[in-house]
Amino acid sequence: MEIIAVDDERLALEGMVESIKIADPKSNVKGFRYSAEALEYVNGNACDVAFLDIEMAGMNGVGLAECLKKINPKINIIFTTGYGCYRDVAFDMHASGYLVKPITPEKVARELAELRNPVPAGKRVRVQAFGNFEVYCDGVPLAFKYAKARELFAYLVDRKGALCSVGEMMAILFEDDKGHETYFKSIRSDLIKTLQTNGCESVLAKSRGMLGIRPDEIDCDYFDFNEGKACGINAYRGEYMAQYSWAEFTHAALEERYRRMNNR
């Protein structure tokens, strides 16, 4: 799950984040002391659950919850407070949960087990295509032996599931098409072995020497953008796989589509 925690008191925030991580070690947890920072983050990133302190300077937790629900109506809001007098407010907002401090892993676990909007089991592989290309498995960056193996994976993501021939892949990875057959075999092997080692090789589609990816098994900002999802559109900041020159063609198409969206 993608979870944020917001509390303007530093020690309280650190304790809440730690409790969430203990209660659900597989979740990706981000902590914020200011509502504006949390809003900016959720505008560009997926978020399933928000633990919000109610009494905060500036925009309080109730106001922040209202803004978050406008971005993502299915977000699970769990209010946290040192007082018990806000239960009616939480009920009126259809909050998923209400925790009285101190926040403990046991309390967090109970709330996560009873979410108003259950979160489907997440995809293990997450790809960041906007900005520099990055790929994660269970929240940890994949470590390839060869930089070209990462680039090959990036190109397969760019192709959105189309199966690619050896010739096509080699033409993308190398400036010339001669004398790279042995190196390419090592690159391909590194890609497959890295995914296998991390237990996520199912994201690859293979057929008679051809390679592709299975888009439905990957979380990707580029795919979300193409599907018109707000999280994907908001994540776009004018860069796409910035370290790869061959990505400029797709980048130009993204820029044109983004411009049309903003001119409606």
N, C-alpha and C positions, 0 to 999 in steps of 0.2 A: 504494500500500500504506500501511497504518497501522502505524507502527513506533515502539517505545519503546526507549530506551537507558538503562541504569542503571549508575552507577559512583559510589562515594562520594568519589572524588577529583575535584575540580572540573576541573582541567586535562585529566585523562584523559577525563572525560565530554565536555568541549567538543570535544576532538579526535575522539572517537568519533562524536559527532553530526555534526560537519563531514564526516567520512569517509563517513558514510551518505548525507548530502545530495549529496555529489559523486558517489557511486556510483549513486544513484537519485534524481535531482532531482525527479521527480514524486511521490515519497512524502511523506507527512506524518510528520515525525519529532518526537517529544517526548523530552526528556532529564530524568532524575530522579537526585538524589543519594541519596535515601532509598527503601528498599523499600516502606515504608508509603504514600508518595506515589504510587509506581508502581501499587500494588495498588488504591488509591482511584481512580486514573484509569481503569484497565482495567475496574473494576467498572461504570463508566458510559460507556465508550467502546469502539468496536471496535478490535481490535489483531491484526494478522496476524503480526508478527515482534517478538521481544524479544531485544535484545542485552544480556546480563547479565554484569557482572563477578562472578567467583566469590567472591573474598575481600573482603567488606565488613563493616563494623561492624554489630552487630545481626543482623538476618536476612541471611544470606549469599545468594549467587546461586542456590545449589541449593535452599534453602528457598523463595526467591521463585519459582523455576521451578515447584515443586510447587504453590504457591498459584495461580499463573497458569493452570496446566493444569486446576485444578478449576473455574476460571471459564470457560476456553475450551480444551477438550481438543485443538483443532486449531491452537493457537498454535504458531508455530515458535520454538523456543528456540535461541539461538546464544550459547554461553558465550564470554566473553573473559577472559583471564588472563595474568599475566606468567610463568606456570609451565607446564610440560608434564605435570604429574603428575595432572591431573584428567581425563584422557581416558577412563578407565574409568567414572568417575562420569557423564560426558556420554553415554557409550555406554549405560549402564544406564538412563538417563532417556530414551533415544530422542531425544536432542537433534538439532536440525536441523544444527547446526554447532558448531565449536570453533576459536576464533581465539587465537593467542598474540600478545600485544602486542609491538611497537606495532601499533595498528590502522591500516590504510591503506585508501584507497578501492578498491584492486585486490583486497585480501583480502575486503572486504565484498561487492564485486561478484560474486566467485566463489561466496560463500555464498548470496547472494540468487538466483543462477542455479540453485542446486541445493537448493531448499527441500524438506524432507520432506513438507510439506503445501503444494503449489503454491497460490498466491493467484490467483483469477480476476481478469481485467482489471476494475478498479474502475469504478464508475459516476462519471461526471464531475461530476454535480450532487449536492451534499450539502445537506440541509435540517436545520436545528435548529429544532424546534417547541417543545421544552420550555425554559422560561424565555422570553426574548425571541426572536421569530422572526428567523432569519438564513438566508441562502442563499448557497452557495459553488459556484464552478465551478473545478475543478482546485485546490481549496484556497484560492482567492482570493475574497473577498466580491464579489458582483455589485453593481455601481454603477448604480442606476436613476436616471434624470433626475427622475422624480416619486416621492415617497414612496408615493403611492397605487398605483403600479405594483407596488411591493414588497408592499403590502397585498393587492392583487388576486392576486398569486402565492400569498401565504399562504392566502387563502380557497380557491383551487383545490386546494392541498395538503390543507386541512381537509376538502374534499369527496371526497378519496381517489379521484380519477379520474372522478367524475361530470361530465358535460358541463353547463355552466351557461349560462343564457340571459343576454342583455344586461340584461333587466329584473331578474333575480335579482342579478347582479353590481352593478348600480347601486344597488339597495336596500341592499346590504351596505356599499358605499363611501360613500354619502351619506345624511345624516339625512333629507332629503326627496327626492322623486323627480322634481323639476321643474328644467329649465334646465341639466342637466349633460351633455346628449348630446355636445356638442363636446368638453368636457373628458374625458369617458369615452373618446372615440375617441383622444385624445392619450395617455391612460393605457394603453389597450390597445396602441397602436402602440409606446409606450415599452417595454412588457413584451416584445413580440415582437422588436423591434429589439435590445434588450439581449441577449436569448438568442441571436439570430442572430449578433450581433457576437462573442459568445464561443463560437460554434460548438456550442451546446447546445440549439438550437431544437426538437430532436426530443422533448424532454420535454413539449412542448405538443401537445395534441390539439385540432384545430379542425374544426368541421362546421357549415356554414350559419350563420356568425356566432356559434356557441356555442364556448366554451372549456373545456378541462379539462387535466389533467396525466396523464401516463403513469406510474403509481406504480412500475412495474418498471424505470424508467430513473432512479430517484432513490433515494439513500440517505437515510433519514429516521428519526429516533428515534421519532416518532409511529407510523410504519408498523411499526417493529420491535416496539414495545409492543403494538400490535394483533395481531401475529403471535405474541405470547408469547415473544419472544426475550429472553434475559437482559440483553443490552446495552441494549435499549429500556426494560425494566422498571427496571433499575438507574439509567438516566439520568433517570427521572422524579423530580422533587424538589418536586412540588406546584404547578408553574406550567406554563401552556400558552399560547403566543403572547400573553404577558402584556400587550403594548402594544395589543391589539385587544379591544374590549369584546364584539364579536360572538362571540369565541371562548369566552365563558363557558359556553355550552351544552355544547360538546364537553368543556370542562374539568370540568364537573360529572359528565359520564359517565365521564371518566377517573378522577376521584376515587372514584367508586362502584366501578368495576372494581378499582382499586388496593386499596381497602378490603377487597373480597371476597377478593382474592388473599392478603392478609395475615392474614385470619381463617380460612383453611383449616387 
